Amino acid sequence: MTQTTQAAPAINFAEQSYNPRLLINLAQQGFEQATQAQKHALPVALTGQDLLMSADTGSGKTLAYVIPALNQILSTKAVGFSTRCLILVPTRELAHQVLSLTNKLIKGTNLQAALILGGEDYHYQQALLRKNPDMVIATPGRFMEHQRKNQTDTENLELLVVDEADRMLELGFCEDVEAIAQACNAENRQTLFYSATLHSPKVQEMAQHLLKNPVDIRLNDATQVQNNIKQRVVVCDQIEHKQRVLAWLLAHEPAKKRLIFCNSRKLSEELATFLQGHSINAVALHGELPQELRNDITRQYRQHSFDTLVATEVAARGLDFDGVELVINFDMARNLDDYLHRTGRTGRSGSQGKAINLVNITERGLLLNVEKAQGATLERMVIKGHEAKEHRDVATNAKLPNKAKTKKPAVKSKKQAAQERQAQTNAASIWGDGTMPFGKKKP
């Protein structure tokens, strides 16, 4: 395995020797210069080598594998009639996003791309797969259903892409991915393996099973938030206090588009209703909504039909929302990876972003884990008139003056108490130096 983190030369798409139709479509979509992730990934992927890559969210990984896939399919003849490229992603939202980009870049060609997802018409998908589309974008669970019934043809697959591999692990898709890969021309295919983080032993194990002598490119520190994202903490009490703080932040922190994260479906809906009551155009997004409605919500959010999305973790992974200037963690993320993905929804492609965490005493440990990983205490934000009354965290207490501790008097016996009273009487009857009786003038 070859590992590299060295700087890569700039890539101007118009100057590359890609398929002419692909170059036209890239220009029409406004793609001119490659991002840092694309500069590292594209030269490797275009030579046919396997690739293992980790990079920050929002770094342009999707284009880094769609370009090599399309260039390969447009520039070479197929072997047999199999699907030529299979892209596996963990969530339906990310699959739709990849399909949208793919459709823009195959405009004017004869290529066909199919979307195979759970929650959508199974028989329609059967019909799509019978046509052996050039590219299939799929979630592992539904693709496995079709594969078990011999409705897929990946015998001569040329390129397998595994995106957001760490999220695949969290959702329990690792075994499905490995089973799918075994049927995908295991000897001769190229595999591109992308993940925001690679520190999990299980993710590394999956990569070893799927990849052959890959180039290993690591462009991020898996524990760090990008420098262009300003992180803050507001110490809060319970949920009613958090709601008041949230309303204040949305009124006083300017942002064209805001994304609020919480940890449950119920709370996401309650917060959206609460904010609507404060004249804020907010909509809830969670995994229990019908897929068609989820697609409609994400589409409207991208098109700026509303400016505040209240979401569970379903929106944290892989989704690329342009222009999110403010992320608020109403609930602290349950682990470091989720925190990194949430904050990564802002500050995309190097733009400035802000992430504010509302933390109560029960979430203090989660915050400390984030601070420990980053090696620094996150900046505290105190909102006048909305200070926490019940919760003071370690960082806040460190700034408060230390109060002198009052020593409790020692318990005395009756004899000791009597002796002390007599001594006080004697002391009151003499001068401080004990030379004259009290009441007499000292010469």
N, C-alpha and C positions, 0 to 999 in steps of 0.2 A: 504494500500500500504506500503510495507516494503522498505525502502531506505537504501542503503549501499554504502560506498566508502572505506571500510576497505581493507587492504592488503589481497591478496588471496594466498594460498599455490601454489607452483610450480606444473606444470603438465607435466610429461614425457609421450608422447603419447604411447610409446611402453609398458608402465606399466599399461595402462588402460584396463578395461574389456569391450572394444568395440567388435563389431562383428569381428571375425578373418579376414575376407576378407577386411574389412575397415582398420584394423590395417596394413595389408600388403600394401595396396594402399597408406596409409599415409607415411609409411616408404619409399616406392618407389619414392614418390614425395619429399622426403627430409624434411618432417615435423617431428621434434623431440620434441621441447619444445614449450609449449603454450605461446602466447604473454600475456601481462597484461590483455587485453580485453577478450581474450579467457579464461584465468584463472578465471575470474569473471563470464563469461556468461555460460560456459559449464556445471558446476555443477548444475546450476539452470535449464537450458534447458533440461538436461538429466533426471531430476526428473519429468518433465511434467508440471512445473509451468509456468505461463505467465511471460514474461520478458519485462521490459521497460528499454532501455539502451542507454546512450549517451557516445561516446568515440571519440577520435581524429581520423581524417581520416588517413588511413594507419596503423591502429592498429590491423587489422586482423579480422574485424567483419564478413566477409563473411564465413570464415572457422568456426567461432563461431556458425553459424546456420546451415551450411551444414553438419557438423559432427552429431549433434543431429538428424537432419532429416533422414540422411542415416542410422544411427544406429537404429532408431525406425523402419524404413521400413524393414531393413534386419533382425531384431531380433524378430519381431512380425507378426502375421497373420493379413491380411486386413479384415475389416468388409465390406462386399459387394464388389462392383467392382469400387467404386469411385476412383478418384485421391486422393492420400494420403497426399501429401504436395504441397502447392501452395506458390511460392515465388514471391512477387510483387516488382518490382523495377521501378524507374522513367524513365530511359533512355535505349535505345537499346544497347548502348555500355556496360553498366553495366550488362545487361541481358546476353550478349554474354560472358562476363567475368565470371559470375556465372555459366553458362552452361559449360564453359571450365573446371573450377575447378570440377564441379560435375561429368563430364564425366571421369575425371582422377580418381576420388574416387569410381566410380561404375564399374570400369574395372574388368572383370571376374565375374560379377554378372548378373542376369536376369532383373535388374531394367531398366526402360525406363524413360528418361527425355525429355520433349518436350519444345520447345521455341515458345512462342506466342507473336509476335511483330507486330506493325504497320509497313507499308512499305514493307511487305513481303507477299508471296502468301497466300491469304485467304483460298482458297479451299484446299491447301495442309495442312494448319492448321486444317481445318475441319476434314480431314482424320486422322490427329494425335490425335485429341481429341476424335474421335470415338473409339479409342483403349484404352481410359482411362489410360494414362501413369501414372506411380507411382508418378512422380514429374512434375510439370509444372512451368516454369520460364517465367514470363510475365510482360509486361507493362500494366497498368490498362485500358487504352483506348481500345486497341484491345481485351483484355480479356472480357471487358464489351460487345463489339459487339457480341462475340460468346455467352456470357451468355444470352443476350436478345433474341437470337434465339434458346435457349435451347440446345446449342451444347456443354455445359460443364456439368460435373457431379462432384459436390463437396458436395453432400449430406452427405457423411460419411468422409469428410476431417478430418485428424487428426492434421495437423500442418499448420498454416498460418504464413508466415513470411512477414513483411512489412519492407523493407530496404530503407534507405535514406528518411525517412518520411518528413523531412523538405523540401526536394526537391520536393516531391509529392505535398506539399502545394503550392510551388512557381509555379509549372506547372499546377495547377488547378485540381489535381487528387483526392483531398480529398473525394469528394462526390462519385466518382467512387469506391474508396477503401472501403468506408463504405457500399456501395450497394453490392459489391462483397462479403464482409465479412458476410452480412446477409444471403447469400445463402450457406455459408461454414460451415455447422454443428455448428451453433452459440452457441448451448448449451454445446457441449462436446469437442470442439477442443481446442488445445493449440495455443497461439498466441505469437510470438516473434516480438517485435517492436523496431527497431533500428533507430537511428538518430544521426547525428553529433552534432546537437543542439536541445535543448528541451525548449528553453525559449519562443517560440511563443505560445500564448494562443490557437490558432487554432490547433497546433500540439498536445498540451496537451488535448484539447477537443477530438480530434480524438482518442488519446490513451485511454481516459476514455470510449469511445464507444466500442472499440475493445477488451480491456483487462479486465480480472477478477482478482482482488486482486494480481496485479503483484509485483514481486520483482523489485525495482527501483534501477538501478546501474548507477551512474554518475561518470565517470572517468576523465572528463575534465572540464575546465572552458570555457564556450561557447564564451568568448570574447578574449581568449588568443591564440597566436601562440605557438607551442611547443618550448621549450628552445633550442633544437638542430638546430633550423632554424635561421640563422642570417639575420636580416631584414635591408635594407638600402634604402635610398631615394636619387635620383638624381634630382635636381631641373632643369626643362627644360623650354624652350620657346615653340614654336609651333611645328607642326609635323615634319618639315624638321630638326629641331634641335634634336628632339627625335630620328629620323632615324640615324643621325650621332652618337649620344650617343649609340644607340643600336649596331651599327656596331663596335664601339670601345669596348664595353663590351664583345661582342662575340669574339673579337680578343684578349682581354687581361684577361678575367675571365675564367680560365681553367675549363672545365666541359665536361664529356663524353656524356652527354645528357642534352639538354636544352629545356625548355617549355616556350613559349612566349604567353601572353594573351592579347587580344584586345576585344573591345566591339561590333564589327560589322563584318559581313561576308565580305563586300567589303574590309575593312582594312586588314583583315587576308590574303586575296589573294594578296593585294598590297604589304604587308610586305614580304610575302614569295617570290614574284617576285623581290623585292628590295634586299633581302638577297642573292638570287640566283645570282644576278648581282654582288655581292661582294664575289662570290665563296664560299658561305655557303650553305650546303645541307639542305634546308628548305622546308617544305611542309605545306600547309594550311589545317585545319580541322574545319568545321563548319556544322551547322544543315541543310543547304540547299543542301548538297552533297547527291547523291544517297546512300542508306544504304549500298549497297555492296561495294561502294568505301570507305565509312567511315570505314567499317570493315577492308578493305585491308590496309588503312593508319595506323590504330591503330596496326594491326598485324605487319606491317613492322617496325613501330616505336619500338615496343617491341623487335623485332629481331635485332635492331640496323642497319637496312638498311639505315637509315638516322638519324642524330643526333639532328635536330632542328625542333620542331613542333610549328607552329603558330596557335593558337586555340582561338575560342570564348568560352563562358561559357559551351558549350556542353562537353568539356573535363575536366572541373573542378570537376564534381561531380561523385564520386564513382569509377572512373577508377583508376586502380592500375598499374602505369607504374614504373617498377623497374629501379633504377639507375638514376633518374632525380636529377642532382646535382645543377641545377640553374633554378629558375623561374624568369622571367622578366614580370612585369606588364607594358606593353607598354601603355595601358589605365588603369587608376586606377579602381579597382572594384567598382561597383555601390553601394554596401552595405557591411556591415561587414561580413555577412555570406559568401558572394561570395569571399571576401578577404581571409577568413580563409580556404575555400575550395581550392582556388588557391594556396596559400602558402603551403597547406598540400600535394600538389603533390610532393614536395621535402621533404627530411628528413624522409622518410618512415621507419618504424620499428626501429626508434632510430638512424638512420644514420645521418650524418651531411648534412645540406642543406643551400642554400642561396636564398633569395628572394629580388630582387631589383625592386623598384618602380620608374618609370619615371613620374614625376608629374609636370604639368604646372599650371598656375594660376587659370584656370577654375576648376581644380581638387583639389584645396587646401582644400575645405570643406570636401571632401571625405577622404583625408589624416588625417585631424584633427579628424574626427570621429573614425578612426582606432587608432590614438594615444590616444584619450580620453578613449576609451574602454580598451586599454592596460596599461593606466596609465603612459606612458612614451613617450618621443619624439624619433622617430626612427632616427638612425644614418644617418647623411648627408654624401654623397660621392661626393667630388668635383673632376672633371676630368680636369686636366690642359689642357688648349687650347679648352675646350668644355664647359666653364662656361655659364650659362644663362645670357643673357644681359637684358632681359625685366622683368624677374620674380625673385623676392627675397621673400622667404617665411618668416614667423615669426621666425622660428628657426635660419635661416641664418642671418637675420637682428640682432638678439640678440647678435651675435658674432662680429658684426661690431662696430668700435668706434663711439660713438655719436658725431655728428657734432654740434659745438656751434651755437645756433640760433642767427642770426643777427636781432637786433631790428630795425624796421622801424622808421625813424625819425618822430617826431610828426609834424603835420602841424601847421605852425606859421602864425600869422597875420602880416601885413606890419609893424605895430608899433613894435611888438616884434622882427622882423627881423632887423629893424633899430637899436633898443637898443642893440641887440646882436653884431652887427657889430661895434658899438661904443665901447662896452666893450672889444672886441678883439683888437681894436686899442689902447685903454688905456693900456691893458695888455702887448702889445708889446713895449710900451715906458718906462716901468719901470722894475726894477729887480723883481725877484719873490717875494721878501719880501716887494716891493713897496717903498723902502727907497731912491733909487738913480735913476736918469734918465738913459735911455738906452744909451749905448755908453761910459759912464763914468766908470772908474775902481773903483771897490769897495775897500775901504781901508782895 
